[in-house]
Amino acid sequence: MSMATTKLPGPLQSKHWLIALAAVQAVVCIFILQTRFWDTSSLPHSSCAAVLVESSGPEPVTVAVSSPEPKPKDNALLVYKNATTLFRDNLQKDVKYITSWPVNGWPNQVIQYMNLLYLARLTERVPILPRFRPIYLKGKVSALDFSDVFDLARLRKELKTPILEWRDVKDPESKAIETVGCWDIHDKSWETDSYFLQPPVDLNLDISYTSIPPWVRDSLEMDQKDRSMYLWPLASLISFSKRVTTMRALATPSPSPLHQKIQAPDDQLFCSNHLSFDFSLRLLEVRQDISPAWQAVGRHMHLTPAVQEVAAQSTRQTLGLASTAHIPPYIAVHIRRGDFAKRCKLAGVSPSECLAPFSAYVRRVKEVRAEILEDTGVAVDRVIVTSDEVDEAWWEPVHKVGWLRPNHTETLAVHGSWYPMFIDAAIHGAAYGFVGTDSSTGSILARRRVSSRGGVTEMVKWGKPHADAH
């Protein structure tokens, strides 16, 4: 019996094989390009991109997005070069977006932006960042765009992620009111505090809210032992938003406040009220080894060079240095008292017994100083203190031990109400060591910044007499 032999393909068959291989390669390249959507810097040099250009004919014309910051490869994210009167007119049909509305003080808003950007990365949506809201700032204070405070170009580059601001999408001068359906993550919070649901007023959005499904809410409140997964239930809702709204029974959307319209959650633009969660703050504070939003996003959020320069000059002035002098090592201390004293009163405890005494911070600074000396051989004598305490009598012991205090009276006069917070954050983050106040979001972020640079940090506990005894 003779064995059959396989014939090699002839010229015509070879041509068919080449055409088939080219088609397969094109399909594979499309898949690779889609999966690498967030790393757009690689596309111009990709061999797959070259294959697609050769096989698919002329390239489509794209329009660059107008922005004060250069954007790496964001030219396909919006339809028009300039922001439009209606935000919907500017959204690309094949791109999905995500946004939310920040609440509470500035440090809390920073953490919410971290969560928003982290969710955008998990779900491969394009984040649209609203402005920082001047909540708790006294007087007539304007909102600030994210890129006025943080180096957005650097953040895009380090995250390899396209990021938009609302001023890129909708004209800030537009008076057009648009109705949009959003998710209410914090169930019926409008019954107790309406600002938790309000978008920034400059966007003129009339929002109809729908409560998130019970399975998402239950998952958000699940096993507290593994808080590192706390945003994943929400990410699943974002990823399958359209399927959820069409296939599952949802709560009836609330009527929008202005036009009384009822609208289901939008699939192309996932929007929600604030992304502030108590357990995410505890994760940032307690677990120094695990905090996905910080590791993926927060540590890449740097203040703009302009803000850093103002902060550097304030630091030099506080330390009594010349304007061009090198800034020596120092320990930063953040003592939060104002609103914490109110919490003490609400709990029925006298602030004098509830808030940590100044001596507790002195003890912690000594411990941080000793650890820095042991680890690095550097003796750090200078200490800069920031606090919301307005009673000058309270500051007397601070000055008595030789600790220094930034002159924010001058800061307010020259730079306005936002800058004392920015300067404090920069002073904290650049310190060799840091001592903060337990549960304060400002201290939590500062501790993260200093720890990520290899610095030594401690937090002073409070809430009852001798809370920080150790």
C-alpha positions in Angstrom: 0.0 0.0 0.0 1.5 3.3 -1.0 1.1 6.3 1.4 -0.5 9.5 -0.1 1.8 12.5 -0.1 0.6 16.1 0.6 1.1 18.4 -2.4 2.6 21.9 -1.8 0.3 24.7 -3.0 0.9 26.0 -6.5 1.2 29.7 -7.4 -2.6 30.3 -7.4 -3.0 28.5 -4.1 -0.1 30.5 -2.6 -1.8 33.7 -3.5 -5.0 32.6 -1.8 -3.0 31.7 1.3 -1.3 35.1 1.3 -4.6 36.9 1.1 -6.0 34.8 3.9 -2.9 35.4 6.1 -3.2 39.2 5.5 -6.8 39.1 6.5 -6.0 37.2 9.7 -3.2 39.6 10.5 -5.5 42.6 10.0 -8.1 41.1 12.4 -5.4 40.4 15.0 -4.0 43.9 14.6 -7.5 45.4 15.1 -7.8 43.4 18.3 -4.4 44.5 19.5 -5.1 48.1 18.7 -8.4 47.9 20.6 -6.8 46.4 23.6 -4.1 49.0 23.5 -6.5 51.9 23.4 -5.1 53.3 26.6 -1.5 53.2 25.3 -2.0 55.5 22.3 1.6 56.6 22.2 2.5 53.3 20.6 0.2 53.5 17.7 2.3 55.6 15.2 5.2 53.1 15.5 3.1 49.9 15.4 3.6 47.5 12.5 -0.1 46.6 12.9 -1.0 50.2 12.2 1.0 50.0 9.0 -0.8 46.9 7.9 -4.2 48.4 8.6 -3.3 51.5 6.6 -2.2 49.4 3.6 -5.2 47.2 3.7 -8.0 49.6 4.6 -7.4 52.5 2.2 -7.2 56.2 3.2 -7.1 57.1 6.8 -10.1 58.9 8.3 -9.6 62.6 9.0 -9.5 63.4 12.7 -9.8 66.8 14.4 -7.5 67.8 17.3 -9.1 68.7 20.7 -8.7 72.2 21.9 -7.1 72.4 25.3 -4.6 74.6 27.2 -2.5 71.4 27.8 -0.9 69.3 25.1 -2.7 65.9 24.9 -1.0 62.7 23.8 -3.1 61.2 21.0 -6.5 62.5 22.2 -7.5 63.7 18.8 -10.2 61.1 18.3 -11.9 61.5 21.6 -14.2 64.4 20.6 -15.9 65.5 17.4 -14.9 69.1 17.3 -11.8 71.2 17.9 -13.5 73.5 20.3 -16.0 72.8 23.1 -19.6 72.8 22.0 -22.8 74.4 23.2 -24.3 71.0 23.9 -21.9 68.3 25.3 -23.7 65.6 23.4 -22.7 67.1 20.1 -19.0 66.7 21.0 -19.0 63.0 22.0 -17.7 60.5 19.5 -20.2 57.8 18.8 -17.7 54.9 19.3 -16.2 56.3 22.5 -17.6 55.8 26.0 -17.0 58.3 28.8 -17.2 58.5 32.6 -17.7 61.4 35.0 -18.9 62.2 38.5 -19.5 65.3 40.7 -17.1 65.9 43.6 -18.3 67.0 47.1 -16.8 68.0 50.4 -13.5 69.7 51.0 -10.6 69.8 48.5 -8.6 66.8 49.9 -11.8 64.7 49.7 -12.4 65.8 46.1 -8.8 64.8 45.2 -9.6 61.3 46.5 -12.8 61.2 44.5 -10.9 62.2 41.3 -8.5 59.3 42.1 -11.4 56.9 42.2 -12.9 58.3 39.0 -9.6 57.9 37.1 -9.1 54.4 38.5 -12.6 53.4 37.4 -11.9 54.8 34.0 -8.8 52.6 33.7 -10.7 49.5 34.9 -13.5 50.0 32.4 -11.6 51.6 29.5 -13.7 54.7 29.4 -12.5 58.2 28.8 -12.7 60.2 32.1 -14.2 63.8 31.9 -13.0 65.7 34.9 -15.2 68.4 36.4 -13.8 71.5 38.2 -12.8 71.5 41.8 -15.7 73.0 43.8 -14.9 75.7 46.4 -16.9 73.9 49.1 -16.2 75.2 52.6 -14.1 78.1 51.2 -15.4 81.5 52.5 -16.4 84.3 50.3 -17.0 84.4 46.6 -14.6 81.8 45.3 -14.5 80.4 41.7 -14.2 76.7 40.9 -10.9 75.6 39.4 -10.2 73.2 36.5 -8.2 70.1 37.4 -5.3 71.2 35.2 -5.1 74.5 37.0 -3.9 72.5 40.1 -2.5 69.2 38.9 -0.1 68.6 36.0 -2.5 67.0 33.6 0.0 66.5 30.7 2.3 64.6 33.1 -0.6 62.6 34.5 -1.7 61.6 31.0 1.9 60.5 30.1 2.5 58.5 33.3 -0.9 56.8 33.2 -0.8 56.4 29.4 -4.5 57.3 29.6 -6.5 59.9 27.7 -8.1 62.4 30.1 -10.5 65.2 29.3 -11.9 68.1 31.3 -15.4 69.3 31.0 -14.2 72.6 29.5 -12.9 70.5 26.5 -16.3 69.0 26.0 -18.9 71.7 26.7 -18.4 75.4 26.4 -18.1 76.9 29.9 -20.1 79.9 28.6 -23.0 77.8 27.3 -26.3 78.5 28.9 -27.9 75.5 27.3 -29.5 73.1 29.8 -29.2 69.4 29.0 -31.0 66.5 30.7 -29.0 63.4 31.3 -29.6 60.2 33.2 -27.1 59.3 35.9 -26.6 56.8 38.7 -27.2 57.6 42.3 -24.6 55.6 44.2 -25.5 57.0 47.6 -29.1 56.0 47.8 -31.6 58.9 48.2 -28.9 61.2 49.6 -30.9 64.1 48.3 -33.4 63.6 51.1 -30.7 64.7 53.6 -28.3 66.8 51.7 -29.1 67.9 48.1 -25.6 69.0 47.2 -24.5 65.3 47.1 -26.4 65.0 43.9 -25.8 68.4 42.3 -23.4 68.6 39.3 -21.2 71.7 39.1 -23.6 74.6 38.3 -21.4 75.8 35.4 -22.3 72.7 33.4 -26.0 73.4 33.3 -27.0 69.8 33.5 -30.5 68.7 34.6 -30.0 65.2 36.0 -32.4 62.4 36.5 -31.0 60.0 39.0 -31.5 56.2 39.2 -30.4 54.3 42.3 -27.8 51.7 41.6 -29.1 48.1 41.6 -29.2 46.2 44.9 -26.6 43.7 43.8 -24.1 46.5 43.3 -24.9 48.2 46.5 -24.7 44.9 48.4 -21.4 44.2 46.8 -20.0 47.6 47.7 -20.9 46.8 51.3 -19.5 43.2 51.2 -16.7 41.6 53.0 -14.8 44.4 54.8 -11.7 42.3 55.1 -10.8 42.7 51.4 -11.4 46.4 50.8 -8.8 46.4 48.0 -11.7 45.3 45.7 -14.1 48.0 46.8 -14.6 49.6 43.4 -14.9 46.4 41.3 -18.7 46.0 41.8 -19.1 49.6 40.5 -16.8 48.8 37.6 -19.0 45.9 36.7 -22.0 48.2 36.6 -20.1 50.7 34.4 -18.9 48.0 32.0 -22.4 46.5 31.5 -24.4 49.7 32.0 -26.5 49.2 28.9 -27.3 45.6 29.6 -28.2 46.5 33.2 -30.6 49.2 32.1 -32.3 47.0 29.5 -32.4 43.6 31.1 -32.7 44.2 34.8 -35.5 45.8 36.9 -34.3 49.1 38.2 -35.7 51.7 40.5 -37.8 54.4 38.8 -35.5 57.3 38.0 -36.2 60.5 39.9 -37.4 63.5 37.9 -34.8 66.0 37.0 -35.1 69.1 39.2 -35.4 71.7 36.4 -37.4 70.1 33.6 -38.9 67.3 35.7 -37.8 64.7 33.1 -37.4 61.0 33.9 -34.4 59.6 32.0 -32.7 56.2 32.3 -28.9 56.2 33.1 -26.9 57.1 30.0 -24.7 54.4 28.6 -22.3 56.4 26.5 -21.6 58.9 29.4 -21.6 57.0 32.7 -22.2 59.6 35.3 -22.8 59.4 39.0 -22.9 61.5 42.1 -19.8 61.6 44.3 -17.3 58.8 44.5 -16.5 59.2 48.2 -16.5 56.1 50.3 -15.6 55.8 53.9 -14.0 52.4 53.4 -11.8 53.8 50.6 -10.5 56.4 53.1 -9.8 53.7 55.7 -8.0 51.7 53.0 -5.8 54.7 52.2 -5.1 55.3 55.8 -4.7 51.9 57.4 -3.4 49.7 54.7 -0.1 51.2 53.5 0.6 48.1 51.4 -2.8 48.0 49.5 -4.7 50.9 47.9 -5.4 50.3 44.2 -6.6 53.8 43.4 -3.4 55.3 45.0 -1.1 52.8 43.4 -2.7 53.1 39.9 -3.5 56.8 39.9 -2.8 58.9 43.1 0.9 58.6 43.2 1.1 60.0 39.7 -0.9 63.2 40.5 1.6 66.0 40.8 0.8 69.6 41.4 1.6 71.9 38.4 5.0 73.5 38.3 3.4 76.9 38.9 1.7 75.8 42.1 4.9 74.0 43.2 6.9 77.1 42.7 4.5 79.2 44.8 4.7 76.5 47.5 8.5 76.4 47.4 8.7 80.1 47.9 6.3 79.9 50.8 8.4 77.1 52.3 11.6 79.2 52.0 9.9 82.2 53.5 8.6 80.0 56.4 12.2 78.7 57.0 13.7 82.1 56.7 15.6 81.4 53.6 16.5 83.5 50.5 14.3 83.1 47.5 16.9 81.0 45.6 18.2 79.0 48.5 18.1 75.2 48.6 15.3 73.9 50.9 16.8 71.7 53.6 15.1 68.6 55.1 12.2 69.3 57.5 9.4 67.5 59.2 5.8 68.6 58.4 3.0 68.4 60.9 -0.8 68.7 60.0 -3.0 69.3 63.1 -6.7 69.3 62.2 -9.0 70.7 64.8 -11.8 72.9 63.6 -14.5 70.6 62.3 -13.2 67.7 64.4 -14.0 69.7 67.5 -17.6 69.9 66.2 -17.6 66.1 65.9 -16.5 65.8 69.5 -19.4 68.0 70.6 -21.9 65.9 68.6 -20.6 62.8 70.3 -21.1 64.4 73.7 -17.4 64.7 74.4 -15.6 68.0 75.4 -13.1 69.0 72.6 -10.4 69.4 75.3 -10.8 65.7 76.1 -11.5 64.5 72.6 -8.9 66.3 70.5 -5.3 65.2 70.8 -3.2 67.6 73.0 -0.2 69.3 71.4 2.1 67.2 73.5 1.0 64.1 71.4 2.3 65.7 68.2 5.5 66.7 70.0 6.0 63.1 71.0 5.3 61.8 67.5 7.7 64.3 65.9 10.5 63.1 68.2 9.8 59.5 67.1 9.8 60.4 63.4 13.0 62.5 63.9 14.7 59.5 65.6 13.7 57.1 62.9 15.0 59.4 60.1 18.3 59.7 61.9 18.6 56.0 62.4 17.6 55.2 58.8 19.5 57.9 56.9 21.9 59.5 59.3 20.2 62.9 58.7 19.4 65.0 61.7 16.2 66.9 60.9 15.6 69.9 63.3 13.2 72.1 61.3 9.5 71.5 61.8 6.7 73.2 59.8 3.2 73.1 61.2 -0.1 73.6 59.4 -3.5 73.7 61.1 -7.0 75.0 60.7 -6.9 76.3 64.3 -7.7 80.0 64.4 -7.2 80.6 68.1 -3.9 82.4 68.4 -3.6 81.3 72.1 -3.4 77.7 70.9 -0.4 78.5 68.7 1.7 79.8 71.6 3.1 76.3 72.6 3.9 75.7 68.9 6.0 78.8 68.6 7.5 78.1 72.1 9.1 74.8 70.9 10.5 76.5 67.8 8.2 75.1 65.2 7.3 77.2 62.2 4.0 78.3 60.6 3.4 79.4 57.0 2.1 82.9 56.6 -1.2 82.3 54.9 -2.4 85.8 55.4 0.0 86.8 52.7 -1.0 83.8 50.6 -4.7 84.8 50.7 -3.9 88.3 49.7 -1.7 87.4 46.8 -3.0 84.1 45.5 -6.6 83.8 46.8 -8.6 81.3 48.9 -7.5 78.1 47.2 -3.8 78.4 47.6 -3.3 77.9 51.4 -4.6 74.3 50.8 -2.3 73.8 47.8 0.7 75.2 49.7 0.0 73.0 52.7 -0.3 69.9 50.5 3.0 70.7 48.8 4.8 71.4 52.1 3.5 68.1 53.5 4.4 66.1 50.4 8.0 67.4 50.2 8.8 66.7 53.8 11.4 64.2 55.0 9.0 63.1 57.7 5.3 63.7 58.4 3.0 63.7 61.4 -0.7 64.0 60.7 -4.1 63.7 62.4 -5.9 60.4 62.3 -8.9 60.3 59.9 -8.1 63.6 58.3 -8.2 63.3 54.5 -5.5 66.0 54.2 -3.3 64.0 56.5 -4.1 60.7 54.8 -3.0 62.0 51.4 0.1 63.7 52.8 1.1 60.4 54.6 0.8 58.6 51.3 2.9 61.1 49.4 5.7 61.1 52.0 5.6 57.3 52.4 5.8 56.8 48.6 9.1 58.9 48.6 10.5 56.7 51.4 9.8 59.2 54.2 8.8 58.4 57.8 5.2 59.1 58.8 3.0 58.8 61.9 -0.6 59.7 62.7 -1.9 61.1 66.0 -5.1 59.4 67.2 -7.9 61.3 68.9 -11.5 60.9 70.0 -11.1 60.2 73.7 -8.6 61.1 76.5 -5.1 59.5 75.9 -6.2 58.2 72.5 -2.7 58.4 71.2 -1.0 56.9 74.3 1.5 54.3 73.3 
